[in-house]
Amino acid sequence: MNHVERRRYPRVPADLPLRLTFRDRTVETRIHDLSGSGIRFKAPAALPILSRVQIALELPDGTPGQPGASIAITGVVVRCLEGDFPEDARFDTAIFFEDLSEIARARLARFVSSRLS
């Protein structure tokens, strides 16, 4: 049986730092995967579904030894499931990008494309 991908944007694995702010609380963790429309990561505490979060995401710019610039994104929590994960990352969480500048969208597209090739 063939699996048909229904996502508009391809998803790629990524081990990148992630900082998100929700209700004046900041969470720092690592991204598990991302696409042009969202990210998935493990969080230490549950985030309410449909809550808005502010995301600071650093994508490498492709220049060896140079850190990428941070992009700011507003997102909405679309999944948060508790799992049998380490205590500091118990919740498998997914965020859909709600507000994304053209510059951020282009940088995400370049990053995903570089991982697909």
Residue frames relative to the residue before (quaternion, step in Angstrom):
aa qw qx qy qz dx dy dz
M 1.0000 0.0000 0.0000 0.0000 0.00 0.00 0.00
N 0.3114 -0.7637 0.5419 0.1614 3.58 -0.77 1.04
H 0.3329 -0.7141 0.5819 0.2015 3.53 -1.10 0.79
V 0.2070 -0.7725 0.5909 0.1060 3.56 -0.81 1.01
E 0.3389 -0.7422 0.5463 0.1892 3.55 -0.69 1.12
R 0.1648 -0.8144 0.5526 0.0655 3.57 -0.69 1.09
R 0.5000 0.6604 -0.4347 0.3534 3.59 1.20 -0.13
R 0.4878 -0.6610 0.4932 0.2864 3.52 -1.09 0.79
Y 0.7694 0.2427 -0.1171 0.5792 3.56 1.09 -0.81
P 0.4420 -0.6902 0.4923 0.2930 3.63 -0.82 0.88
R 0.3231 -0.7310 0.5771 0.1681 3.54 -1.17 0.72
V 0.0718 -0.7962 0.6004 0.0209 3.57 -1.00 0.86
P 0.5347 -0.5968 0.4753 0.3634 3.58 -1.14 0.57
A 0.0755 0.7846 -0.6121 0.0635 3.56 -1.10 0.70
D 0.1306 -0.7584 0.6344 0.0725 3.55 -0.95 0.89
L 0.2530 0.7742 -0.5212 0.2549 3.54 0.24 1.36
P 0.5510 -0.6028 0.4462 0.3660 3.59 -1.14 0.52
L 0.0836 -0.7801 0.6197 0.0180 3.52 -1.14 0.75
R 0.0415 -0.7598 0.6484 0.0214 3.54 -1.01 0.90
L 0.0493 0.7987 -0.5982 0.0418 3.54 -0.77 1.02
T 0.2412 -0.7592 0.5935 0.1148 3.51 -1.17 0.72
F 0.0439 0.7739 -0.6256 0.0885 3.50 -0.94 1.06
R 0.8420 -0.0999 0.0269 0.5295 3.58 -0.67 1.13
D 0.7106 -0.4857 0.2395 0.4493 3.56 0.78 1.12
R 0.5971 0.5037 -0.3821 0.4937 3.59 1.20 0.44
T 0.2149 -0.7795 0.5781 0.1096 3.57 -0.90 0.94
V 0.1213 -0.7684 0.6271 0.0390 3.54 -1.00 0.95
E 0.0977 -0.7687 0.6299 0.0529 3.55 -0.93 0.92
T 0.1342 0.7791 -0.5924 0.1547 3.52 -0.79 1.08
R 0.4810 -0.6348 0.5057 0.3316 3.58 -1.23 -0.41
I 0.4715 -0.6621 0.5103 0.2809 3.54 -1.09 0.77
H 0.3313 -0.7195 0.5775 0.1979 3.56 -1.11 0.75
D 0.7630 -0.1853 0.1075 0.6098 3.57 0.98 -0.85
L 0.0912 -0.8015 0.5889 0.0508 3.55 -1.25 0.36
S 0.1377 -0.7480 0.6432 0.0883 3.50 -1.37 0.33
G 0.6946 -0.4477 0.3450 0.4452 3.55 -1.26 -0.20
S 0.7496 0.3834 -0.2152 0.4948 3.58 1.25 -0.20
G 0.8386 -0.0351 0.0265 0.5430 3.61 1.16 -0.08
I 0.3089 -0.7284 0.5824 0.1867 3.51 -1.41 0.02
R 0.1730 -0.7358 0.6399 0.1384 3.52 -1.36 0.33
F 0.0964 0.7862 -0.5990 0.1179 3.54 -0.98 0.92
K 0.4420 -0.6372 0.5467 0.3158 3.55 -1.33 0.12
A 0.1469 -0.7967 0.5843 0.0478 3.57 -0.87 1.02
P 0.5212 -0.6535 0.4489 0.3159 3.61 -1.10 0.61
A 0.7848 0.1562 -0.0841 0.5938 3.61 1.17 -0.47
A 0.5955 -0.5834 0.4178 0.3612 3.55 -1.20 0.54
L 0.1877 -0.7318 0.6438 0.1214 3.53 -1.16 0.74
P 0.4871 -0.6861 0.4478 0.3025 3.61 -0.78 0.94
I 0.5278 -0.6248 0.4803 0.3167 3.56 -1.01 0.89
L 0.8311 0.1885 -0.2136 0.4776 3.54 -1.12 0.93
S 0.4734 0.6385 -0.4769 0.3751 3.60 1.19 0.28
R 0.4243 -0.6888 0.5318 0.2503 3.56 -1.16 0.71
V 0.0657 -0.7779 0.6249 0.0125 3.52 -1.10 0.83
Q 0.3357 -0.6895 0.6013 0.2243 3.53 -1.27 0.52
I 0.1508 -0.8124 0.5627 0.0246 3.54 -0.78 1.09
A 0.0994 -0.7290 0.6725 0.0799 3.54 -1.13 0.79
L 0.0107 -0.8207 0.5654 -0.0818 3.52 -0.52 1.25
E 0.1751 -0.7762 0.5985 0.0936 3.56 -0.85 1.00
L 0.0786 -0.7857 0.6135 0.0134 3.54 -0.63 1.17
P 0.4745 -0.6473 0.4978 0.3287 3.59 -0.88 0.83
D 0.3729 -0.7500 0.5005 0.2192 3.57 -1.00 0.77
G 0.6223 -0.5722 0.3340 0.4169 3.59 1.27 0.10
T 0.6047 0.5317 -0.3648 0.4675 3.58 1.24 -0.17
P 0.4378 -0.7171 0.4690 0.2724 3.63 -0.54 1.14
G 0.8260 0.2230 -0.1881 0.4823 3.54 -0.96 0.94
Q 0.6686 0.4737 -0.3019 0.4873 3.58 1.26 -0.10
P 0.3722 -0.7156 0.5353 0.2507 3.59 -0.79 0.92
G 0.4724 -0.6619 0.4979 0.3014 3.54 -1.13 0.56
A 0.5350 -0.5959 0.4826 0.3547 3.53 -1.25 0.35
S 0.5000 -0.6519 0.4865 0.2972 3.53 -1.15 0.67
I 0.1545 -0.7573 0.6246 0.1121 3.55 -1.09 0.73
A 0.3155 -0.7454 0.5632 0.1664 3.55 -1.04 0.84
I 0.0060 -0.7950 0.6030 -0.0656 3.54 -0.88 1.04
T 0.2459 -0.7046 0.6375 0.1915 3.55 -1.17 0.63
G 0.0069 -0.8157 0.5773 -0.0362 3.56 -0.85 0.98
V 0.3290 -0.7114 0.5889 0.1973 3.52 -1.40 0.22
V 0.4345 -0.6852 0.5204 0.2662 3.57 -0.90 0.94
V 0.0876 -0.8192 0.5664 0.0209 3.58 -0.70 1.09
R 0.7880 0.0618 -0.0638 0.6092 3.59 1.26 -0.23
C 0.1208 0.7590 -0.6347 0.0810 3.54 -1.09 0.77
L 0.0771 0.8238 -0.5470 0.1273 3.55 -0.14 1.34
E 0.3809 -0.7102 0.5424 0.2376 3.55 -0.85 0.95
G 0.0211 -0.8076 0.5889 -0.0215 3.54 -0.95 0.88
D 0.6075 -0.5337 0.4424 0.3877 3.51 -1.35 -0.03
F 0.2704 0.7579 -0.5246 0.2779 3.52 0.53 1.30
P 0.6882 -0.4416 0.3415 0.4635 3.61 -1.23 0.13
E 0.6792 -0.5414 0.3307 0.3692 3.57 -1.14 0.70
D 0.7177 0.4482 -0.2649 0.4624 3.61 0.97 -0.79
A 0.7751 0.2132 -0.1399 0.5781 3.61 1.26 0.04
R 0.1241 0.8714 -0.4636 0.1020 3.58 0.77 1.06
F 0.7611 0.3900 -0.1899 0.4822 3.60 1.13 -0.51
D 0.3044 -0.7250 0.5948 0.1671 3.56 -0.73 1.14
T 0.0111 -0.8466 0.5248 -0.0877 3.56 -0.34 1.29
A 0.0937 -0.7816 0.6152 0.0431 3.55 -1.06 0.81
I 0.1152 -0.7830 0.6105 0.0309 3.54 -1.03 0.89
F 0.2770 -0.7247 0.6134 0.1476 3.52 -1.04 0.94
F 0.4139 -0.7041 0.5178 0.2545 3.58 -0.88 0.94
E 0.2115 -0.8061 0.5466 0.0821 3.54 -0.61 1.18
D 0.7956 0.1049 -0.0192 0.5964 3.56 0.94 -0.91
L 0.0996 0.8019 -0.5667 0.1608 3.52 -0.40 1.29
S 0.3774 -0.7255 0.5263 0.2330 3.58 -0.68 1.08
E 0.6408 -0.5183 0.3937 0.4072 3.57 -1.26 0.35
I 0.6269 0.5319 -0.3355 0.4598 3.59 1.05 -0.74
A 0.6631 0.4908 -0.3012 0.4782 3.59 0.92 -0.92
R 0.6384 0.5292 -0.3246 0.4549 3.60 0.96 -0.86
A 0.6636 0.5002 -0.2991 0.4691 3.59 0.97 -0.87
R 0.6579 0.5019 -0.3158 0.4642 3.61 0.94 -0.82
L 0.6335 0.5136 -0.3267 0.4777 3.59 1.01 -0.78
A 0.6540 0.5188 -0.3147 0.4518 3.58 0.90 -0.90
R 0.6463 0.5098 -0.3181 0.4704 3.61 0.98 -0.83
F 0.6581 0.5121 -0.3118 0.4554 3.57 0.91 -0.93
V 0.6762 0.4827 -0.2984 0.4698 3.61 0.81 -0.97
S 0.6487 0.5264 -0.3150 0.4504 3.58 0.91 -0.90
S 0.6571 0.5132 -0.3145 0.4538 3.59 0.97 -0.83
R 0.6730 0.4827 -0.2909 0.4789 3.59 1.12 -0.63
L 0.6508 0.5206 -0.3166 0.4530 3.59 1.16 -0.49
S 0.6937 0.4910 -0.2893 0.4405 3.59 1.11 -0.61
